[in-house]
């Protein structure tokens, strides 16, 4: 798609305040594919003012009509699915088949789920002698990452629209073309002017201005824990509601009774998906000591198959960061059984699918989020030891448990300090709440729990 040279504000593409632009680079071949405006505080202010002006009308719009606009948005996304996939592939580097199935497919499912929720959710309930009214929290400042550029946008915009909120979106600077395409889809779906607004720009400039703006009632951010802390502090100073979906270092626990080969192969696929750029990836594989050597061999064999099947990471900085972690793993004594820090190709921001064995729980590669195609395999002595290791990081976003008996896996999963656990390879569910414990965030996305983040509660006593 052709990049817009303005901001989508109050239902139209408007010139940016300044002349600074951001290059959009294809990470597979390092070629510039477009430029978008680098928005500033004045652009953010214009967008927030438009959202505030549109708020009373959209909040008063009957839920059935809001549901109809969301259904129309879903239909536009379906009609433009191929264009979405091609755009994500161009600016993120994701293989086209993965872009079609996941980067385009998942947001369509999420948009559809909120079209249904908007029409069926009980925005009012009777509790004793009170009527409890659920109303929109107000203007939302949504700040989204680059790793799933459309999914993360829809996961914030769709529930906010369903709730009756208006929004200003600041997308990641690496993947702004997908956000512009989404703004076109919102316009085509007939969402009223000012209800959704888009400002492209850098995080420390446009993102910070949005988080600090007094006209924003809720900041919803997905990204690193470090940035999340700053946004949380900013919102806290203003006593402003905040929703944070942050980092992860999720454990894939393979109990002795599990189908080892299946658990390892699915686990490796999970880590390599999206070139390892998934906050909920199972980047720590925990295996019983008696099965450890076999699991390591299986993991190395599985990882070798992904050399030509995964795309690059998003940019040169991220590539160098991931390679730095691999080098640190070697320096701290982990054993490379697949991949390594060397560049697998001369062009593009590629990182070799990498597997570490002999990883101990205190190593950096077992504690910090790498956000690349890197798996650490750790051994455990018994179930209590496995649980201690699984819960032994500052994160708690996701995880997995494998066992021959489902009840055994569920019993273990209930003791994990994490927001979501897949049992024996459970499938993604767009209606299930997604979010973390500990430093993985505050709040939930998706389904009815995601809708609740954008509502505030008023009690009327009789």
Residue, then its C-alpha position, 0 to 999 in steps of 0.5 A: x500500500x502507499x503510505x499516507x503523508x498525514x494523520x487520520x484525525x477527525x475522520x480525515x487525513x490531515x497534514x502533520x504539524x511538522x515535516x519530520x518523517x519516519x522511514x519504513x524499512x523491509x527487514x528482509x532486504x533492508x530496503x526503504x518501502x515508505x515514509x510516514x509523518x513523525x507526529x509531535x505533541x501538537x498532532x497528539x493534542x489535535x487527535x485527543x481533542x477530536x476524540x473528546x468531541x466525538x465521545x458524547x455522541x459515540x458513548x450514547x450510541x446504542x450498543x447494537x449500532x456500535x456492534x454494527x460498526x464493528x461487524x462492518x469493520x470485520x467485513x472490511x478486514x476480510x475483504x482486504x485480508x490479502x492486502x493486510x498480509x502483504x503489508x505486514x510481510x513488507x514492513x515486518x518481514x513475516x513469511x506471507x503464509x504466516x501473515x495471511x493465517x495469523x497477522x490477518x486472520x487473528x484480528x478478523x476473529x477478534x473484531x468479530x468477537x467484539x461485534x458479538x459482545x457489543x450486541x450481547x453484553x449486559x451494560x446494566x445489571x440489577x444487584x439488590x436494590x441497586x442498578x449497576x451501570x457500565x459505561x465507557x471510561x472515556x478517551x483511550x490512548x492506545x500504544x501498540x507494538x510492532x510484533x503483531x501490528x494489526x492484532x495488537x491494534x484490534x485487541x485494543x480498538x475493538x473492545x474500546x469501540x464496543x464499550x463506547x470509548x473514543x481513541x487515539x492510536x499511536x502505533x509502533x514506528x516500525x510497522x505504521x503502514x499496517x496502522x494506516x491501512x487499519x485507519x482506512x478500514x475504520x473509515x470504510x466501515x462507517x465509524x463516525x469522525x473523531x471516534x478513532x484517530x491515528x497519530x504516527x510517530x516515535x515513542x519518546x515523542x508522540x507516545x509520551x505526549x499521548x500517555x501524558x495528555x490530560x484529555x486521555x482517560x485510559x492508557x492501554x500499552x503493549x510493549x516492553x516492561x521497561x517502557x510499561x513502568x514509565x507509562x504506569x508511573x505517568x498514569x499513576x501521577x495523574x490518577x489515570x487508568x492504565x492497562x499494560x501488556x508487557x514482557x514474558x519468559x514463559x515456561x514450557x513444562x514437559x512432565x515425565x508422562x508426556x509425549x516427549x517428541x510432540x511436546x518438544x516439537x510443538x515447543x520449538x515451533x512455538x518459539x520460532x513462530x514470528x521469528x521469536x517475536x512473541x511476548x507469550x512464547x515458551x522460551x524456557x523448556x523444562x524437562x525431567x533429568x531422565x529425559x533431558x538428553x533426548x529432549x535436547x537432541x529432539x529440540x536441536x533437530x526440530x530447530x534445524x528445520x526452521x533455518x529457511x522457514x522463519x523471517x527476519x527480526x524487525x530491525x538491525x537494533x533488534x537483530x544485534x540485541x538478540x545476537x548479543x543475548x546468544x553471545x552472552x549465553x555462550x559466555x555464561x556456559x550454556x551449550x549451543x546445540x543449534x544456531x548461534x550468533x553468526x549472521x545466517x544471511x548477508x542481507x536482512x535482519x536474520x537470526x539463526x534459530x538457536x537452542x541452548x542446552x545446559x542452561x541453569x536458572x540463574x543464566x541471563x538467557x533463562x531470566x530475560x526476555x530475548x524476543x528472538x528465535x532462541x530457546x533455553x532447555x533446562x532440566x529439573x529433578x521433580x515436579x516441585x523443582x519444575x514448579x520452582x523454576x517455572x515460577x522463578x522469573x519476574x514475568x508471568x504472562x503465559x506457559x504450557x504444561x504437557x502430561x499423559x493425563x490431562x488432570x495431571x497437567x491441569x493440577x500443575x498449571x493451577x500452581x503456575x504464577x502466570x496468566x495463561x497456560x496451554x494444556x497439551x498444546x491447547x489452541x488460541x482462543x480469542x474469547x479467553x482473557x490474555x494478560x500477565x502476573x507480576x511484571x508481565x502487566x496489569x489488566x486483560x485483553x480479549x473477550x469479555x474481560x478485555x471489554x471490561x478494561x474499557x468500562x467504568x462502573x456506576x451504582x444507582x441505589x433505589 
